[in-house]
Amino acid sequence: MNERTLYLLAALAGGAILPVQVAINTLLRRYVGEPMQVTFISYLAGTLASLAICIVARYPIPATAALIQTSWWMWIGGCLGTLYVWSTIFATPKIGASLALALTIAGQMIAALFLDHYGVIGLTKYAASPTRIAGVVLVVLGVSLVAYVKQ
């Protein structure tokens, strides 16, 4: 297996985990109450799991000098993740996991195409070619099919 295949499989596995996370968080909401409370529990568990992995792998604590060099906005990734988790917990009971995740994927693809095209936030530039745009359009069309419910 080459290195690229490993990265492709890791991304695919990460995507496959999302519907399970959404389902678990939606179920937990029935017991806990508010979506933001469930989001907190989810991130607390994730923080503890990350800490345990760092300890077991013996990753060093980042140097203060390196942390000082970062910009304030580099620290909001977790906040953005909180909004993502909250939005799925909030929406899934009303629109279903398939549509919630389809819309999530469509939003991700649209935003990713923009970020890649302009090389925003330090990303390598990948032009929004007609083929890539067509791929995103197909994702949006797929979301439309998932959203279409004949009553």
Secondary structure, DSSP 8 states (H G I E B T S, - for coil): --HHHHHHHHHHHHHHHHHHHHHHHHHHHHHH-SHHHHHHHHHHHHHHHHHHHHHHHT-----HHHHHTS-GGGG-HHHHHHHHHHHHHHHHHHH-HHHHHHHHHHHHHHHHHHHHHHTGGG-------HHHHHHHHHHHHHHHHHH----
